[in-house]
Amino acid sequence: MKLVSIPANPAPDNHVVGTIKTPDGVNLRYARWQPPAGRRGTVCIFQGRSEWIEKYFETVRDLRSRGFAVATLDWRGQGLSDRMLSDRRKGYVRDFSDYDTDLETFMREVVLPDCPPPIFALGHSTGATILIRAAHRGHLWFDRMVMTSPLIRLGGVDYTGGAGAAIVRLMRWAGFGSMYVPKADTSIVESRPFLGNILTSDPVRYARNAAVLEAEPALALGAPTVAWMDSAYRAMAQLQDRSYPARIRQPIMIVAGGSDQVVSTEAIEDFATLLRAGSHLVIVGAQHEILMEQDRYRSQFWAAFDAFVPGTPLY
């Protein structure tokens, strides 16, 4: 197993990379970095849908410069972890509980045995949603969690073309779960022109991520399938129950982009206000991928991160 390193995006030094196998037989790629001298614990990075470890090399450096060890993985069906369908470009998962299994395996096999405490989490989009689910189930692996743009509800972009949850549910029941969502753009997101993209306003970081995929096309993932979208709608429906966040006692900070068109910033704010030990920040002007944004937006995120992590656990 390897990390893809290119001049525009070199792999941070002193890494360990390998694979772990989930109880249901899926091979997951992971990577970890030891902390510099004077360690302050470990931050685990949990990526969003369609992402891959290499996309977060800059974030790994940012965290290690703060004294943290770092650990991360590719979720099943993306990056260089096992893909679920013969067509590698199709984003597929049977149910979001499969991601729960990935997280539990990663924590058990990589983080808890090999990474120095205290342990913190940094999750983006779908990765943040998986963390929320873990906190709701009562897992207390992390002293604190930081989340960017969690998938609580879709924003201005609806991959079902506006048809909604009922249509993808019906299509899945009819046996079309492995099809792309109707009307979805099946091209690789980072291969599209920068102008008009809905992920980031930073052309340099956007081009950097495209260059990584050009160097290793096996990392790329296309649009979600009907089954993935149905699973996502089911997960979002659970999170939108107003009693759901009130049952979470994990200290959480949520950072949202004021110009996010992928997920609903309004829904994120509503969710965050119902958390028992939560806070939130909206970065005006930032798009969905806050950690891939311009420095003027990223600096606001890191100021909030530094004020929140590390801190005294509140549970």
N, C-alpha and C positions, 0 to 999 in steps of 0.2 A: 504494500500500500504506500501511496506517495502523497505529497503536497505539490501542487502545480506552482512553480515559481518562475516569474518572468521579470525582466529588468524594470518594468513599470510597476510591478507588484511583487517584490521579493518576499519569500517566506521569512518570518522572524526567526532568529537563531535559536538554537537549543530546544528544538521541538521533538516530541515523541509522537509518532503517528501509527495507527494500527486499526484493527477491526475487532468488534465484539459481536456476538450473536445473541439475538433476542430469544426468549422462550419459544416463539413461533417460527424460529429458524431464519430470521432476516439478518443479514450481515450489515452492520453499520460502521462507517468510517468515523474515526474520532482523531482529535489531535489535542495535545496539551503542552504547556510551557511552564517550566519551573519559575518561581518568583526570583527576582533579583535579591541581592543581600538585603537584610532587614525586611523580610517578607511581611505582608499585611493580609494574607489570606488568598483566596481564590475567587475569581469571577468566572462563571460559566456562561458562555454565549449560546443563545438558542435562536437560530435564524428563522426567517419567514419562509413562506411557500416559494419554491423554485430556487432558493438560494443555496450557497455552498460555502465551505470553510474559507476558501481563498478570498472570498469577497470581504471578509472581516479581518484581513491581515493588518490593516491600518488601525482598526479598533483594538486588536491584540497589542500592538505597540503602545497605543494610548494607555491601555490598562497596565501593561508591564512598566511603563514609565511612572505609574502611580504606585508601584511596588507590589502588584498582584501577580500571582500565578494565574494562568488562563486555561480553561478546558472547553472544548466545543465538539460538536458532532454534525454529520449530515443526517437529517431525518430519512427514514425509509422513503424510497421513491424519488430521491433527488441527490444532487452531488455525485459522489462516487460510492454511496451506499447502494444496496440492492434496489433495482427498479422492480416495480410490481407487475408491469406489463411488458410484452415483447417489444412494443414500440416505446423506446426510452423517452421520447419527447412528451408523452402523455402524463399529465399530473394526476396520479390515482392514489387513493387510499380507500380501504374498505369502510373504515369508521375512524373517528378521531381517537377512539380508545386505543387504536394501534399506535398512535403517537404517544399516548400515555405509557404504553409498554416500552417504547424506545427510550423515553425519559427515565423510567425506573431502571431499565437495564444499564443505561449510561451512568446513572448515579451509583448503582450498586457495583458495577464492574470497573469504573474508571475514577470517578470523583472521590467517593468516600474512602477507597483504599489508598489512593496515590496523590491526592491534592491536599495542601495544607489548609486547615480551617483558620478563621471562619469562612464559610462559603456564602457567596452572593450570586444572584442570577441577573442576567441582562438578556431580555427576550424581545424580539421584534415581530410584530404582526401575528402570523399564525403561531410562531414560537412563544409569543407572549400569552396567547390564548391557552396554549398547552400548560404554561406555568400557572395561569389562573385556575385551570381545572385541577392541577395538582394541589394547589393551596386550598381549594374548596374541599378536596378529599381529606385534608388534614395533614398532608406531608409537611414536615418542618425541616427539610434539608437545608434551607437557605435562611441566613439571618435576616436578609432583606432582599427584596426583588425590585428591579428597575425594568420598566417596560416602555417600548416605543411603539406607537401606533397599533395597539392590540386590535385584533379582529373581533369586535363586539357586534358590529353591524356594517354592512357594505355602505360605501359612500356613493359618490357620483357615478362610479363604474359598476355595472352589474353584468357579470359574465354570462348570465342567462338571457341577455338581451331584453331585460325587463319582464320576463315570463314569471320569475319568482320560484319560491320553494316548491309550490305544488306541481309545477311542470317538471322539474328535475326529479321529484319524487315519483311521479307517474312514469317518466321515461326509464327510471331505474327499475321500477317494478316490471316494466315491459321488456327488460333485458338489455337495455342500452347503456348500462353503467360505464362501460369502457369507451364510449364515444366522447369526443370533445363536446363541451357545452355548446349548444347551438349558437351560431353567429359569433363565436369567439374568434379572435385573431390567433391563429395557431402558430405564428412565428415566435421565435425567441425574443423576449422583451428587449434584452440588451443589444440585439442585432438591428433593432429599428432605429430610425434617425433620432438624434437627440431632441430636435425641435418638436415640441408637442408631447414629449414623454410625460408621464404622470408620476414618476418615481422621485426625481431630484431636479433641482435647478442648477446643479454643478456639472458643467460639461466635461471637466477633467476627470472627475471620479466616474462619471458615466462611461467615458471612453476607456478608462482603466479596466472596468469590469467587462466591457466588450472585448478588450484585448485578451483577458484571461480566458474567456470562452473561445476565442479564436485559436488560442494556443492549445486548449483542451476541450474540444466540442462535446466530449462525454459528460461534462458538467452541466450542459444546458438542459433546460426543461421548458416545455411549451405551455399551452393553456391547460386549465383544469378539465378533468372529465366530469361527466354527469355524476358518477359515484362520489368523486371528491367534493363536488359542489353540494350534493345532497347531504353528505356528512358535515360539511361546513355549516349549512343552514340549520341542521339539527343542533350542532354545538352552539351556534349563535342564539338559537331560541332558548336554550338553557340559560345562557348568560343574561338574557334580557328579562328574565324573571327577577323582579325587584328584590325578592328575598335571597337571591343567589349571592350577591356581593356582601350582604350583611352577615353571612355565615363565615366569611373569610377573616381570620385573625392575623394573618401574615402581614408584616409591614411592607407596603407596596408604594412605589412612586411611579406614576404613569406620565409619560411625555407624549404629547400629540402635536401634529403639524397643523397649523392654522389653514393651510392650503391643500390639505390631503384630499385627494379625489378617489382614493382606493377604499379607505374605511371611513366611517362616520365619526368625525371629531365630536359632534354633539352627543352621540351615543357613548363615547369614551368618557366625556365629562359627566354625563348622567351616572354612569357606572361608578366612576371614581368617587363621587359625592356620597355613595351609599356604602363605601368600604369603612370598616371599623377602624382600621389603622392605615389609611391610604391618603395620599396627596396627589395632586396632578398639576401639570404645567402645559399650556398651549403656546408653542413657539410660532408667533405670527409670521406668515410668509413661507414657512417650511412645508415641503411636500412630504410624501409618505415615508421615504427612506431617510430619516433624520440623520443617521450616522453616515450616510453617503451624500449629505448636503454640503452647501457652501460653509466655509469656516465661520461666518457670522451667525449661522444657525447652530452649527456643531458646538461652538463655544458656549452657547446658552445651555445646551444639553449637558456639557461637561461641568459647568458651574453647578447645575442642579444635582448632578451625580455626586460631585465632590462634597456637597452639603449633606447628602443623604447616606452615603456609603464611605467608610464604615460608620456604624452607629450602634447605640445600645438597643438590643432586641426589645420589642414592645409586647411580645406574647408571653 
